[in-house]
Amino acid sequence: MNGLLRLFLPLISLPTLCLLLLSEVPKETYAQNSVQPIFPDVKPDYWAQPFIQGLAEKNIVAGYPDGTFRPEQSVNRDELAAMIEKAFNQPPVRQISSGAAYKDVPEGYWAAPAIEDAYEQGFMTGYPGGVFRPNQNVSKVDAIAALSKVVNPTSTNAQTTSSSVATAPATTQQARKPTRKFALLPLAMTSLMQPLLIAKANAASVAPAQQIGTGEEAKTSDRSANANRPDSFAIKDLYRDAGEIPQDKVDEIAKATRANIVVNYPELNVLNPRKTLSRGEMSALVYQTMVAQGRMEQIPINTPAYQYIVRPENR
């Protein structure tokens, strides 16, 4: 090509020369620029594709021997423990005593190390009778509650020691509380005090009306009240089905929501807490938990998946 250019250069016009040179520049196709799907059954337009893709690139999730990921397949408790083990490495908050392994997790079981780690790090617990039920399906609320330990790692310790720590101060406060003594006043003294008592009663009835305020004062008061509301109360405004959240999981769901861990598909304000979790949903929750830790970049705001991340600060 260069030899031909030198031979015919005197006869070629400048516009023609530019076209010839540009034809030699390699053209990048859209396929080369776009991210290639890792799993054939997770198409680029699948709602959880960015979450699954990101975790797969970090070797946190893997597919099946046939190369598929099966994003709609249910997640079992042993799979949840294995994914937690790969994604997180929290300091242990408790230890399994010698000989206290779960009865239904035999030695050599593929997920046994992950299950023990999930227990010792405070993510998961077993059931009465010393069983773990590794093949039981995971509900969405249980998965979110487990992942909330990442943003609130001391919750397990607080729950364990609350009964012993909180009792002593309460007893001390009761011992120090002064006993009220009621004195009998002469009838004449009581008559003299009546004008003072009536004046105080009138002042008390006027005070609330003065404190209510109007306009911007009332709005500021409302905003302050909303800002100081407990997280567990605030989620009632976020999820239409908040009443379905088990009472013992409310605080954990609230903390996970505040940390932007929760991802709801297809409706942002419907949690479906008791729904069996799918592999796609689990990937989204784990990904967002790693974002909360600063270990994963947030998915781009212009991707469809972004709209399913619950962000209470924007509501």
Summary of the structure (lengths in Angstrom):
residues: 315
radius of gyration: 31.6
end to end distance: 62.3
largest distance: 129.3
contacts: 801
relative contact order: 0.14
helix: 54%
strand: 3%
